[in-house]
């Protein structure tokens, strides 16, 4: 039954990723009426929120956009940084939403940031620990339990990411409308683009949770 769920999530993940790329491509062809680029949208949103210590930079790749709280940079992909499309505006505003969260000490973002070192450590060894735990489960269950605890940290990170991403999109959409970047003709497109991106985080969280439950079931089954 788990494998049916696992395959279902894998298929869903592919569909969501394909949908996101399709929507980004579609809305990348819809120019903003004011002609502002992603960089200009990002800088305006930051300044409108009283944030002047965050730098907007360009980063290689497609859909590689992210906010780095460590060095306070909004990193926009090549297809967003210099583009004046509705997709670029939505993505740029979303990443600035994270900068606003940081400036406002948004609790879920603080929790996620605190988990980063833990997740980086656990991600580097969890696969090997879980494999060793499964192979040695007949003789000792402690290794598998350690692996489950390490994997639980990554699952918690995925779950906390959901409200962080949804809140950032909410901030972005509200500002885009309030600042007049979007209007009645294209605001729905911006909303649709960010909603498609949010689905990827939902699927990732579901996949991580399902995998955690699978390992817990192995551990509980061996105990019985």
C-alpha positions as CSV (number, residue, x, y, z in Angstrom):
1,X,0.0,0.0,0.0
2,X,2.9,2.3,0.7
3,X,4.4,1.8,-2.7
4,X,1.1,2.7,-4.3
5,X,1.2,5.9,-2.3
6,X,4.9,6.5,-3.1
7,X,4.3,6.1,-6.9
8,X,1.2,8.3,-6.7
9,X,3.2,11.1,-5.0
10,X,6.0,10.7,-7.6
11,X,3.5,11.0,-10.4
12,X,1.9,14.0,-8.7
13,X,5.3,15.6,-8.2
14,X,6.0,15.3,-12.0
15,X,2.6,16.8,-12.9
16,X,3.1,19.7,-10.5
17,X,6.6,20.4,-11.7
18,X,5.5,20.3,-15.4
19,X,2.5,22.5,-14.5
20,X,4.8,25.1,-12.8
21,X,7.2,25.2,-15.8
22,X,4.2,25.5,-18.2
23,X,2.7,28.3,-16.2
24,X,6.0,30.2,-15.9
25,X,6.5,29.9,-19.6
26,X,3.0,31.1,-20.3
27,X,3.1,34.1,-18.0
28,X,6.7,35.0,-19.0
29,X,5.1,36.1,-22.3
30,X,2.7,38.5,-20.6
31,X,4.5,41.9,-20.2
32,X,3.8,44.3,-17.4
33,X,2.1,47.5,-18.6
34,X,4.7,49.6,-16.7
35,X,7.6,47.7,-18.2
36,X,9.3,47.1,-14.9
37,X,11.8,44.2,-14.7
38,X,12.0,41.6,-12.0
39,X,15.0,43.5,-10.4
40,X,13.0,46.8,-10.4
41,X,10.0,45.1,-8.9
42,X,12.1,43.5,-6.2
43,X,13.9,46.8,-5.3
44,X,10.6,48.7,-5.2
45,X,8.9,46.1,-2.9
46,X,11.9,46.2,-0.6
47,X,12.0,50.0,-0.4
48,X,8.2,50.2,0.0
49,X,8.6,48.0,3.1
50,X,11.4,50.1,4.5
51,X,14.1,47.6,3.6
52,X,17.3,49.1,2.3
53,X,20.0,46.6,3.5
54,X,19.0,43.8,1.1
55,X,20.7,43.5,-2.3
56,X,19.0,42.1,-5.4
57,X,21.3,39.9,-7.5
58,X,21.1,37.7,-10.6
59,X,21.7,34.0,-10.2
60,X,22.2,31.4,-13.0
61,X,19.6,28.9,-14.0
62,X,15.8,28.6,-14.4
63,X,13.5,28.9,-11.3
64,X,16.6,29.2,-9.1
65,X,15.2,32.3,-7.3
66,X,15.6,32.4,-3.6
67,X,16.2,34.7,-0.6
68,X,19.3,34.2,1.4
69,X,18.9,35.5,5.0
70,X,22.5,34.9,5.8
71,X,23.8,37.6,3.5
72,X,20.5,39.4,2.9
73,X,20.3,39.0,-0.8
74,X,17.3,38.4,-3.1
75,X,18.7,36.2,-5.8
76,X,16.7,36.2,-9.0
77,X,17.1,33.7,-11.9
78,X,18.2,34.9,-15.3
79,X,14.6,34.6,-16.6
80,X,13.3,36.8,-13.8
81,X,16.0,39.4,-13.1
82,X,15.8,41.2,-16.5
83,X,12.4,40.3,-17.6
84,X,9.4,42.6,-17.5
85,X,6.8,39.8,-17.5
86,X,4.0,39.1,-15.0
87,X,5.8,35.9,-14.1
88,X,9.0,37.8,-13.3
89,X,7.1,40.3,-11.2
90,X,5.3,37.6,-9.2
91,X,8.5,35.6,-8.5
92,X,10.5,38.7,-7.6
93,X,7.8,39.9,-5.2
94,X,7.5,36.4,-3.7
95,X,11.2,36.3,-2.9
96,X,11.0,39.8,-1.4
97,X,8.2,38.5,0.7
98,X,10.8,36.4,2.4
99,X,12.9,39.4,3.0
100,X,9.9,41.2,4.6
101,X,9.4,38.1,6.8
102,X,13.0,38.3,7.8
103,X,12.8,42.0,8.6
104,X,9.5,41.5,10.6
105,X,10.9,38.4,12.5
106,X,8.2,36.1,11.1
107,X,8.2,33.2,13.5
108,X,7.9,30.2,11.0
109,X,10.8,31.7,9.0
110,X,12.9,32.0,12.2
111,X,12.1,28.3,13.0
112,X,13.1,27.2,9.5
113,X,16.3,29.2,9.6
114,X,17.2,27.6,12.9
115,X,16.7,24.1,11.4
116,X,19.0,24.7,8.4
117,X,22.2,23.5,10.1
118,X,20.4,20.5,11.5
119,X,18.9,19.6,8.2
120,X,22.2,20.1,6.4
121,X,23.9,17.7,8.8
122,X,21.1,15.1,8.8
123,X,20.8,15.2,5.0
124,X,24.5,14.3,4.6
125,X,24.3,11.1,6.5
126,X,20.6,10.1,6.9
127,X,20.5,7.8,3.8
128,X,23.5,5.8,5.1
129,X,22.2,5.6,8.6
130,X,18.7,4.4,7.4
131,X,20.3,1.8,5.1
132,X,22.5,0.5,7.9
133,X,19.5,0.5,10.3
134,X,17.4,-1.6,7.9
135,X,20.3,-4.0,7.2
136,X,21.1,-4.4,10.9
137,X,17.5,-4.2,12.2
138,X,17.5,-8.0,13.1
139,X,20.4,-7.4,15.6
140,X,19.9,-3.8,16.7
141,X,17.1,-1.3,16.2
142,X,18.9,1.7,17.6
143,X,20.6,2.7,14.3
144,X,17.3,2.7,12.5
145,X,15.8,4.8,15.2
146,X,18.6,7.3,14.9
147,X,18.0,7.4,11.1
148,X,14.3,8.0,11.7
149,X,15.0,10.9,14.1
150,X,17.4,12.5,11.5
151,X,14.8,12.1,8.7
152,X,12.1,13.5,11.0
153,X,14.2,16.8,11.1
154,X,14.0,17.1,7.3
155,X,10.3,16.3,7.3
156,X,9.7,19.0,10.0
157,X,11.7,21.4,7.8
158,X,9.4,20.6,4.8
159,X,6.3,21.1,6.9
160,X,7.5,24.5,8.3
161,X,8.3,25.6,4.8
162,X,4.7,25.5,3.8
163,X,3.4,28.4,5.9
164,X,6.6,30.3,5.1
165,X,6.0,30.0,1.3
166,X,2.3,30.6,1.5
167,X,2.8,33.7,3.6
168,X,5.5,35.1,1.3
169,X,3.1,34.7,-1.7
170,X,0.3,36.4,0.2
171,X,2.6,39.3,1.0
172,X,3.7,39.5,-2.6
173,X,0.2,39.4,-4.1
174,X,-1.1,42.0,-1.7
175,X,1.8,44.4,-2.5
176,X,1.6,43.8,-6.2
177,X,-2.0,44.9,-6.2
178,X,-1.5,47.8,-3.7
179,X,1.5,49.2,-5.6
180,X,-0.3,49.0,-8.9
181,X,2.2,46.6,-10.4
182,X,-0.7,44.3,-11.3
183,X,-4.2,45.3,-12.3
184,X,-7.6,43.6,-12.8
185,X,-6.4,42.2,-16.1
186,X,-3.2,40.4,-15.0
187,X,-3.4,40.0,-11.2
188,X,-5.1,36.5,-11.5
189,X,-2.1,35.5,-13.7
190,X,0.3,36.4,-10.9
191,X,-1.8,34.6,-8.4
192,X,-2.0,31.5,-10.6
193,X,1.8,31.5,-11.0
194,X,2.5,31.6,-7.3
195,X,-0.2,29.1,-6.5
196,X,1.5,26.6,-9.0
197,X,4.8,27.2,-7.2
198,X,3.2,26.6,-3.8
199,X,2.0,23.1,-4.9
200,X,5.6,22.0,-5.3
201,X,6.2,22.6,-1.6
202,X,3.0,20.7,-0.7
203,X,4.0,17.7,-2.7
204,X,7.5,17.8,-1.2
205,X,6.1,17.8,2.3
206,X,3.7,15.0,1.6
207,X,6.5,12.9,0.1
208,X,8.7,13.5,3.1
209,X,5.9,12.7,5.5
210,X,5.0,9.5,3.7
211,X,8.6,8.3,3.7
212,X,9.0,9.0,7.4
213,X,5.8,7.0,8.1
214,X,7.3,4.2,6.0
215,X,10.4,4.0,8.1
216,X,8.5,4.2,11.3
217,X,6.3,1.3,10.2
218,X,9.5,-0.8,9.5
219,X,10.8,0.1,13.0
220,X,7.4,-0.7,14.7
221,X,7.0,-3.9,12.7
222,X,10.4,-5.2,13.8
223,X,9.7,-4.4,17.4
224,X,6.6,-6.5,17.2
